[in-house]
């Protein structure tokens, strides 16, 4: 019994030590990768939806890992702080998420419209591989009204993008979003942020783009890697697979080699994913996937055969 107790205590201390070691690791000095010419001119403004109570427990870890890879990063909250956060005229709470999104995009349109061509919204528990996002965006025309992410199909005819997985608006899409609220074509008709924004995008003729890779695998993910990569025992399909516009696989074929995002990522997992993304390599392994191959048919599931 005593040996088991000592083992448990040792294991716990090991995890605590690892957490604080990673917590103190802020790789601001690590060399950022040289980007291919096709992605060097892709300017991305990232804005992180957060709140006062999450700045220390979540948001500072976003800042220490992937957020520094954006061309411009803003942290949107209900209170201005020295973090720094932008204080929006909204109250905290899930019922106010769409108000916060509206206010955030209005602030960006007023103060930062010329700082980027694409505008990423992410939560303070989302992990993003910004270089993969740049590559994805390099395949689209920044002058067109586009928005993209993990496309869900119910409630909005053309589909809408999962809020947790993060979504991107082109500059023209942002202009139309702002115009929609000025003209009354878009309204705060629901507190469900991602669906309500998707409805406004549809109303304003902003295309919900397909972000799968050339093999039809998803790049944006609404849950952590284990929810997608580990094939589950036979069971009713989870809601997020029923909501998917495209037929999505579970297991290794779920996810593109050039994943853009995962959601519900805890702070410790942020550092793990950051390490795996930018440092871990298998010696002698020849990478075979070529994302620039001639684009084949992305299978015949352009529209899902499954409805919720």
N, C-alpha and C positions, 0 to 999 in steps of 0.2 A: 504493500500500500504506500509506504513512504517513498520507494523508488518511483512509483507512478506519479506521486505528488511532485517530486523533484523534477521529473521529466516534463510534467505539465508546466511547472513554473519556468523551467528553462526555455521551453518552447514559446511561452508567452513573452518572456523577456526578449527572445530572439526577434519575434515579430515587432515588438515595441521598438527595439533598437533599429531594425530595418526601416520602420516607418520614419523615425526621426532622422536617420541617415539620408533617406530619400527626400524627406521634408526640407532638410537643410540644403539639398542639392538644387541650385537654381542655375541651370546651364545657360546663362545669358552670354557667357564668353565662348561657348562652343561655336565652331565655324558653321555658318549656315551653308547649305549646299549650293553649288553652282547650278543654275537652272538652264535647261535647254533653251535655245534661242526662241522656240515657239511659245514658251511660257514666260519669258523675261518681262514682257510688257503687259502681263495680266495683273492689273491693279485691283486688290481686294481690300475693302474695308470690312472688318469684323466687328460686330457689336454683340456683346454678351449680356443677356438678360439676367440680372442678379438683384439682390436686395441687401439691406444693411446686415442682417443676421448671417448672411452667407459669405461675406467678404473674406473672413479669416478661415473658415472651414472649407470653402470651395474655391472662391474666385481667385485668390492669390496663387493657387496651384495651376489654374488655367494660365495666369499671367507668366508663371515660371516655366511653362512647358510650351504649348503650341501657339499661344496668342501672339508671341513676339515675332512669329513668322508672317503675320499679316502685314500689309503695307500701312494700315492704320487700325488701331483697336480702341473701341470705346466700351465702357462698362456702364450699362444703363440701370439706374436704381431710382428709388423715390426720394433719395437724399443725396446731396452733393457732399463728397468727402475728399480728403487728401489722397485717397487710394491711387488714382482719382476715379470717382464715379460722377456721372452726369445725373443731376437730380431732376427727375421728370415730375410733372404735376399730376401724379397718380398715387393712389394708396397701394400698399402691398396686398397680396392675396391672389389666389388662383382666379377669382372672379374678375380681377382687374388686369389679367395678362394681356388681353387684346387692347385695352386702353394703353397699357405700357408700350405695346408694339406700335400702335398708332402714333403716340407721342414720340417714340424713339425715331421712327422713320421721318416724322416731321422735323425733328431736331437735326437729323442728318441732312435732310434736303435743304435746310436753311443754312447750316454751318459747314458741311463737308461734302457737298455735291461734287466738287471738282477734285476731291482727293482720291477717287477710285472710279472704276467702271462697273464693278460688281460689288454687291452689298450682302454679306453673310450675316444672318441672325443665328445665334447659337445660345443654348442654355449654359448655366454655370456648372453643369455636370455632363457636358458633351466633350468628346475628344475628336479633334479634327486634324487630318493630315493635309496641311495647307498646300504642299507641293502637288499632291494628287488632285486637289481642287483646282489649282492653276491649270494642270494638264487638262482636266475635264472641261474647264471653261474655254480653253484655247480652241476647242472644237465648235464653239458657238459664236455667233455674231453679237458683239457687245452693243451694237446699235439697235438691235431688235428688242421688242417687248417680251422678255422671257423671265420665267422663274422656275427654279428646279430644286429637287431634293428627293426624298422618299415619297413617291406618289401613291396616295390612298384614293379609293374610288367612290365611296358612298357620299351622299349629301351634295356633291358638286359635280355637275355633268362632265367637265373635263378633268376632274380629280383635283386634289389639293395635296400640299406637301406636309408631312409630319413635322410638327413644331420641334419635338425633342431631337430628331435627327439633324436638325438645322436645315435652313433653306436659303437660297440665293436669289436676289433680284438684280436684273440688269439695270443700268441707269434709266433706260426708257420705262422699264416696269415701275421703278420708284417714282418717276415723274407722273405716271398714270395713277399710281396709288394715291399720291397727294392730290391730284386733280379730282379723283373720285370723291374724296371727302369734301373738297371745295364745292363741287357741283351737286352734292347730295346723291350721286349715283351709288356711292358706297356709304354704309352706315355701320354703327356698332349695334348690329342686330342680335349678336350672340356673344357670350363670354368664352366660347370655345375658340381660342386664338387662331390656331392653324386653319381650321375649317372656315372661319369667318374671313380670314385674309384670302384664302383660296377662292371664296365666292366673289370677293372684290376683284381679284385678278381676272376671273372669268368675265365679270361684268365689264371690265375695262379692256377686254380683248388682249390680255397678256397670256401668252402660251405657256402651258404647264409642260415643260420639256421632259424628254426621256433621258435619264442619267445612267442607264445601265451601260456596261462595257460591251465590247464587240462579241462577247460570248453570252450576253444576256444576263450577266450577274449584277447584283445590286451594288451601288457604291455608298449610298447613305443608309444608315441603320438606326432604327428606333430603340434598340436595346443593346446591352453589352455583347461582346463577341460570343460568349458561351451560349447565349440564347439562340444564336444563328448557326454557329459552327458545329455544335454538338447535335447530332441527329437523335431526335427523341423517340421513345417507344410509341407505338400506335396509340393515338388519342384524338379527341376532337381538335381540329386545327385552331390554334390560338387566334385571337381577334386580329392581331396585326398582320397575319398572313391572309385572313379573310378580307381585310381591308385593302390589301395590295392590289394595285391596278394590274400588275403582271403576275403570272404564276411564279411564285418564289419557292426555291428549294431550301430544305434544311440540310445541314451537313456542310462539308467543305465547298460544295458548289453554290452555296448561298451567297458568297461574297466575292467581289472582284479582287484581283491582286492589287488593284489601285484603289482600295477603300478610301472614302473621304471622311466618314464619321461613324462613331458609335455613341449611344446615349446611355444615361444612368451609370456613368463612370465615376467611381469614388476617387478621392484624391490619391490614395496609394496606387490605384490602378492607372491613373494618369501618368505617373512616373514609369510604371512598368511598360505601358504602351509606348511612351516616348522613347524608352530605351530600346524596345524591340523594333520600333520603326526606324530609328536613326543610328543604331549602334550594332545590334546583333547581326552577324553574317555567318553563313556556313562556308567554311573554307573549301574551295574547289568546286562549289556548286555553280553550274552554268544556268543562268536564268533564261528560261525558254519562252515565256509569254511575251509576245510582241503586241502591245496595244495599238500600234500603228499599222497593223496588217489591214489589207482591204476589208472593209466592213461587210461581213456576211449577214444573212438574214438573222435577226435576233429572235429566232423561233417565231412560230405563228401565234404567239400569245400576246399580241399587241393589246388586246383587251382580255381581261381575266375571264376565265370560264367559271369562276367561283364568285358568288355574291354572298354578302353577309346576311 
